[in-house]
Structure formats: structure tokens, C-alpha cells
Amino acid sequence: MFSIFRSRPTYRKSAFFQGFTDWHCHILPGVDDGVKEFQDALSILEEYDRLGVSDVWFTPHIMEDIPNSTTLLRKRFEELSSAWHGNATLHLAAENMLDGLFVQRLATHDVLPIGIEQRHLLVETSYFNPPVGFHNMLQSIFSAGYYPILAHPERYVYMDENDYTQLHDMGVLFQLNLPSLSGMYGEMAQEKARMLVKKSWYHVIGTDLHRPEALQMLLAKRVVRTEIANAL
């Protein structure tokens, strides 16, 4: 099979990616603003295998603007899983925008949890403003029997250290976007990521990969290994 990564043979198994779990990516094809083509998804997974990645959690968007149904996502996941014959283990979850659609689906448990125990939900907000009743929505997740994992908290412009402290004290878990440490989202996100790493407040790491070229960019950055190690 043709691989868009075949021209970059220097990026093969590395100490960091060996056994790595990608907890957040948009590789499931044709369902959101992530990977569009089936073959591109398989090519990325092939490169993950060469890097030594062990598990991949597909976390497509579910939001009012992208109202993916659980049925559709499971169908697309089964199609890709059937075509995948590599070593990396594939899992399906979702990245849930905290909006009206999420409130409706949470009430009926029409959600796609993340993690082997199926008790966590990966959630996000707007980068610039919190949703109305933000903390109440998080509490509703706890009340429904799940634990919220906030996707890429370092990227929310409206959040500062006090906000992170409040969320941490509530029991909200944090997911690091690996590109944040490399500066791919700018200095502000990078500094916030470093601060949260220093506090040891990250629980899981993801690439938030949306397209094949982004993985090449991340590998080319050669992220500082000591920072990554501290984030694990």
C-alpha cells in the first residue's frame, strides 16, 4: 500500500513512541474536520506501527455543528478496523463539545466513553469562551457516572492557573496535546502546557492529529524529550 510517509525513513521506532497510546486523534476518516480519505487513515496507522505506537483512540468531534451519531461512528470504526491488519490496537470514543447536544445525549447515555473501563468522557469547549453553566455541565457528567477528561486545556485562551486549579480540585482530568509542547500552537499554549506538566496534572496524552502532514510536522519538531518524559 502506498504510504505518504515512505519518503521519511529516518522516523522509525523511537524510545518515546514505543508503547505510546494516542488518546486523542481525528484519524477516523470522513466524519469531521480530520482525515478525509480511508487510505490516508491507513497510512497514518502504518506509520504509527513503525513508530511503535501500541494503542490509538479515535475521538471524532460530536457537537451541534458536527452532530455525528453513535451509530454512524461505530459503523465507520468497524469499516476501518476490518481493513487494519497492523499491530496497533484501535479503539473508538469521541471528543464531546460541551453544548446543548451533549446535554441531550448524556441524559440518555448516548455517548462514547474513553478508556478500558468505559467510565471517562473526553470533552472540550470553545477555545475562547467557556460554555454557559460550564461547571454545572461537568458536575452533570459526574452525576451520570462518568469522569470528565478535558481535552487540551492548555489551548483554552480564557483559562489561567486559577481555572486549572478549580477544575483539578473538582476531579476533572486533563489531556495533553503533544504538539503543544513543541510550540505548534504558539507560545501561550506551550507555556501553559509546561506549567501543567510541572504540576503533574496531565493524565493522558494525545496527538490531536487531523491530517497526515501534521504527524510529519510533529516528528520534524523533535520535541524536547525531557518535557515529554515528565508529561507521561
FENFENZI-V696556 format. One record per residue. N is the residue number from 1. RES is the residue in three letters. PHI is phi in degrees with one decimal (* if undefined). NEAR is the number of other C-alpha atoms within 12 Angstrom. D_FIRST is the distance of its C-alpha to the first C-alpha in Angstrom with 2 decimals. Layout:
n = (N & N)
res = (RES & RES)
phi = (PHI & PHI)
near = (NEAR & NEAR)
d_first = (D_FIRST & D_FIRST)
This chain:
n = (1 & 2 & 3 & 4 & 5 & 6 & 7 & 8 & 9 & 10 & 11 & 12 & 13 & 14 & 15 & 16 & 17 & 18 & 19 & 20 & 21 & 22 & 23 & 24 & 25 & 26 & 27 & 28 & 29 & 30 & 31 & 32 & 33 & 34 & 35 & 36 & 37 & 38 & 39 & 40 & 41 & 42 & 43 & 44 & 45 & 46 & 47 & 48 & 49 & 50 & 51 & 52 & 53 & 54 & 55 & 56 & 57 & 58 & 59 & 60 & 61 & 62 & 63 & 64 & 65 & 66 & 67 & 68 & 69 & 70 & 71 & 72 & 73 & 74 & 75 & 76 & 77 & 78 & 79 & 80 & 81 & 82 & 83 & 84 & 85 & 86 & 87 & 88 & 89 & 90 & 91 & 92 & 93 & 94 & 95 & 96 & 97 & 98 & 99 & 100 & 101 & 102 & 103 & 104 & 105 & 106 & 107 & 108 & 109 & 110 & 111 & 112 & 113 & 114 & 115 & 116 & 117 & 118 & 119 & 120 & 121 & 122 & 123 & 124 & 125 & 126 & 127 & 128 & 129 & 130 & 131 & 132 & 133 & 134 & 135 & 136 & 137 & 138 & 139 & 140 & 141 & 142 & 143 & 144 & 145 & 146 & 147 & 148 & 149 & 150 & 151 & 152 & 153 & 154 & 155 & 156 & 157 & 158 & 159 & 160 & 161 & 162 & 163 & 164 & 165 & 166 & 167 & 168 & 169 & 170 & 171 & 172 & 173 & 174 & 175 & 176 & 177 & 178 & 179 & 180 & 181 & 182 & 183 & 184 & 185 & 186 & 187 & 188 & 189 & 190 & 191 & 192 & 193 & 194 & 195 & 196 & 197 & 198 & 199 & 200 & 201 & 202 & 203 & 204 & 205 & 206 & 207 & 208 & 209 & 210 & 211 & 212 & 213 & 214 & 215 & 216 & 217 & 218 & 219 & 220 & 221 & 222 & 223 & 224 & 225 & 226 & 227 & 228 & 229 & 230 & 231 & 232)
res = (MET & PHE & SER & ILE & PHE & ARG & SER & ARG & PRO & THR & TYR & ARG & LYS & SER & ALA & PHE & PHE & GLN & GLY & PHE & THR & ASP & TRP & HIS & CYS & HIS & ILE & LEU & PRO & GLY & VAL & ASP & ASP & GLY & VAL & LYS & GLU & PHE & GLN & ASP & ALA & LEU & SER & ILE & LEU & GLU & GLU & TYR & ASP & ARG & LEU & GLY & VAL & SER & ASP & VAL & TRP & PHE & THR & PRO & HIS & ILE & MET & GLU & ASP & ILE & PRO & ASN & SER & THR & THR & LEU & LEU & ARG & LYS & ARG & PHE & GLU & GLU & LEU & SER & SER & ALA & TRP & HIS & GLY & ASN & ALA & THR & LEU & HIS & LEU & ALA & ALA & GLU & ASN & MET & LEU & ASP & GLY & LEU & PHE & VAL & GLN & ARG & LEU & ALA & THR & HIS & ASP & VAL & LEU & PRO & ILE & GLY & ILE & GLU & GLN & ARG & HIS & LEU & LEU & VAL & GLU & THR & SER & TYR & PHE & ASN & PRO & PRO & VAL & GLY & PHE & HIS & ASN & MET & LEU & GLN & SER & ILE & PHE & SER & ALA & GLY & TYR & TYR & PRO & ILE & LEU & ALA & HIS & PRO & GLU & ARG & TYR & VAL & TYR & MET & ASP & GLU & ASN & ASP & TYR & THR & GLN & LEU & HIS & ASP & MET & GLY & VAL & LEU & PHE & GLN & LEU & ASN & LEU & PRO & SER & LEU & SER & GLY & MET & TYR & GLY & GLU & MET & ALA & GLN & GLU & LYS & ALA & ARG & MET & LEU & VAL & LYS & LYS & SER & TRP & TYR & HIS & VAL & ILE & GLY & THR & ASP & LEU & HIS & ARG & PRO & GLU & ALA & LEU & GLN & MET & LEU & LEU & ALA & LYS & ARG & VAL & VAL & ARG & THR & GLU & ILE & ALA & ASN & ALA & LEU)
phi = (* & -64.7 & -126.1 & -69.2 & -94.8 & -63.6 & -83.8 & -121.6 & -72.3 & -73.8 & -95.6 & -113.7 & -47.8 & -125.9 & -61.3 & -74.1 & -77.6 & -64.5 & 81.7 & -70.7 & -109.5 & -89.5 & -87.9 & -156.8 & -156.0 & -119.3 & -92.7 & -59.7 & -77.8 & 72.5 & -120.2 & -153.4 & -87.5 & -93.0 & -57.2 & -98.6 & -102.5 & -56.1 & -65.6 & -64.4 & -61.4 & -65.9 & -65.0 & -63.9 & -64.2 & -61.6 & -66.6 & -57.2 & -61.0 & -65.9 & -79.3 & 97.5 & -62.2 & -97.4 & -137.2 & -132.7 & -99.5 & -77.9 & -129.4 & -63.8 & -64.8 & -129.5 & -157.9 & -59.5 & -81.0 & -132.7 & -81.4 & -57.1 & -87.3 & -59.3 & -61.9 & -62.2 & -64.8 & -65.4 & -64.0 & -65.3 & -63.7 & -63.6 & -63.1 & -69.2 & -61.0 & -67.2 & -89.2 & -93.8 & -126.0 & -89.1 & -87.3 & -63.9 & -87.6 & -101.3 & -136.8 & -116.0 & -141.7 & -160.1 & -105.0 & -97.5 & -71.4 & -78.7 & -138.7 & -62.3 & -62.6 & -62.9 & -58.9 & -64.0 & -73.0 & -62.0 & -61.2 & -109.4 & 58.4 & -87.9 & -134.7 & -116.2 & -68.8 & -117.9 & 101.0 & -60.7 & -81.6 & 58.1 & -120.2 & -117.7 & -125.1 & -82.8 & -129.2 & -143.6 & -131.3 & -58.1 & -70.4 & -111.2 & -144.5 & -74.7 & -70.4 & -62.7 & 71.2 & -52.4 & -66.9 & -64.4 & -66.4 & -64.7 & -63.9 & -65.7 & -66.3 & -60.1 & -64.4 & -81.0 & 96.1 & -116.1 & -121.2 & -77.9 & -112.6 & -83.0 & -68.9 & 32.9 & -59.5 & -66.1 & -92.6 & -82.1 & -62.9 & -78.2 & -94.8 & -130.0 & -60.0 & -64.0 & -63.6 & -62.4 & -63.0 & -61.0 & -65.5 & -60.6 & -67.7 & -73.2 & 100.2 & -72.9 & -92.1 & -119.1 & -114.1 & -85.4 & -85.0 & -54.0 & -61.5 & -61.3 & -68.6 & -88.3 & 84.4 & -70.5 & -107.0 & 104.8 & -67.6 & -62.6 & -63.4 & -64.0 & -67.6 & -64.7 & -61.5 & -61.8 & -64.4 & -70.7 & -63.0 & -60.3 & -79.7 & 60.8 & -98.6 & -84.1 & -111.6 & -140.6 & -126.0 & -139.6 & -90.0 & 55.9 & -66.2 & -112.1 & -155.8 & -56.2 & -62.8 & -66.4 & -68.0 & -59.5 & -62.8 & -63.8 & -64.9 & -68.0 & -68.0 & 48.9 & -51.7 & -56.3 & -65.6 & -66.5 & -66.8 & -63.8 & -59.4 & -68.0 & -80.8 & -73.2)
near = (14 & 14 & 21 & 23 & 29 & 17 & 12 & 18 & 15 & 16 & 26 & 23 & 21 & 20 & 16 & 27 & 33 & 20 & 22 & 30 & 31 & 40 & 45 & 45 & 46 & 41 & 49 & 46 & 37 & 28 & 33 & 30 & 24 & 28 & 32 & 20 & 23 & 26 & 24 & 30 & 40 & 34 & 32 & 39 & 45 & 32 & 36 & 39 & 31 & 29 & 31 & 27 & 32 & 27 & 30 & 41 & 39 & 45 & 47 & 46 & 43 & 38 & 29 & 18 & 16 & 22 & 25 & 32 & 26 & 25 & 15 & 21 & 34 & 24 & 19 & 28 & 32 & 19 & 19 & 30 & 29 & 14 & 19 & 23 & 15 & 24 & 21 & 29 & 26 & 38 & 33 & 40 & 39 & 45 & 42 & 45 & 38 & 39 & 29 & 22 & 24 & 37 & 29 & 20 & 26 & 31 & 18 & 13 & 21 & 22 & 38 & 38 & 33 & 35 & 30 & 16 & 12 & 20 & 22 & 35 & 44 & 48 & 43 & 39 & 36 & 24 & 20 & 14 & 16 & 23 & 22 & 14 & 16 & 25 & 23 & 18 & 32 & 40 & 22 & 24 & 36 & 22 & 16 & 22 & 19 & 30 & 28 & 39 & 42 & 43 & 41 & 43 & 48 & 41 & 39 & 28 & 24 & 21 & 24 & 21 & 22 & 12 & 22 & 29 & 20 & 17 & 25 & 26 & 14 & 21 & 23 & 33 & 34 & 40 & 41 & 43 & 41 & 50 & 39 & 38 & 39 & 30 & 25 & 27 & 25 & 17 & 18 & 23 & 30 & 30 & 25 & 33 & 41 & 34 & 26 & 36 & 31 & 18 & 18 & 22 & 33 & 34 & 31 & 33 & 40 & 42 & 40 & 39 & 37 & 34 & 32 & 34 & 22 & 26 & 35 & 27 & 23 & 28 & 31 & 17 & 19 & 24 & 22 & 22 & 19 & 16 & 26 & 30 & 21 & 24 & 30 & 27)
d_first = (0.00 & 3.80 & 6.30 & 9.87 & 11.35 & 10.28 & 13.62 & 15.63 & 15.67 & 19.18 & 18.33 & 17.55 & 19.66 & 22.89 & 26.17 & 26.13 & 22.73 & 23.00 & 24.00 & 23.96 & 24.09 & 23.07 & 25.84 & 25.21 & 22.16 & 21.17 & 17.49 & 18.19 & 17.08 & 19.76 & 22.82 & 24.44 & 24.31 & 21.14 & 17.44 & 17.42 & 13.99 & 12.11 & 8.65 & 10.62 & 12.03 & 9.02 & 8.10 & 11.80 & 11.98 & 9.59 & 12.03 & 14.85 & 14.11 & 14.30 & 17.48 & 18.92 & 19.36 & 20.78 & 21.35 & 20.33 & 22.84 & 21.78 & 24.96 & 24.85 & 28.08 & 30.90 & 33.83 & 36.24 & 34.14 & 30.90 & 32.38 & 29.34 & 30.64 & 29.95 & 29.04 & 26.40 & 24.76 & 24.80 & 23.27 & 20.35 & 19.95 & 20.01 & 17.28 & 14.87 & 16.23 & 15.68 & 11.93 & 11.82 & 12.15 & 12.54 & 16.00 & 17.05 & 19.49 & 19.35 & 22.66 & 24.04 & 27.04 & 28.11 & 29.72 & 33.07 & 35.21 & 38.83 & 40.18 & 42.00 & 39.00 & 38.35 & 42.04 & 41.92 & 38.89 & 40.14 & 43.40 & 41.70 & 39.12 & 36.35 & 34.17 & 30.99 & 32.16 & 30.25 & 30.68 & 30.96 & 34.55 & 33.68 & 36.73 & 35.43 & 34.51 & 32.61 & 34.72 & 35.09 & 37.69 & 38.03 & 37.67 & 41.16 & 43.33 & 43.66 & 43.85 & 47.35 & 48.36 & 45.52 & 47.14 & 48.27 & 44.73 & 43.66 & 46.63 & 45.67 & 42.36 & 44.40 & 46.79 & 44.02 & 43.09 & 40.07 & 39.67 & 38.34 & 35.77 & 36.10 & 32.85 & 33.05 & 36.89 & 36.95 & 35.75 & 38.69 & 41.14 & 44.05 & 43.85 & 45.80 & 46.69 & 49.27 & 46.76 & 44.37 & 47.34 & 48.41 & 45.00 & 44.64 & 48.13 & 47.24 & 44.50 & 41.56 & 38.55 & 36.49 & 32.75 & 31.85 & 29.19 & 27.85 & 27.69 & 31.42 & 32.33 & 30.57 & 32.60 & 29.79 & 32.09 & 35.23 & 38.10 & 39.65 & 36.65 & 36.20 & 39.86 & 39.91 & 36.90 & 38.72 & 41.85 & 40.23 & 38.51 & 41.94 & 43.42 & 40.73 & 40.30 & 36.51 & 35.26 & 31.48 & 28.89 & 25.97 & 23.79 & 24.48 & 21.06 & 20.84 & 18.06 & 15.30 & 17.83 & 20.34 & 18.55 & 18.46 & 22.13 & 23.05 & 21.68 & 23.41 & 26.62 & 26.94 & 29.03 & 32.31 & 31.68 & 35.22 & 34.93 & 31.76 & 33.37 & 36.43 & 34.44 & 33.02)
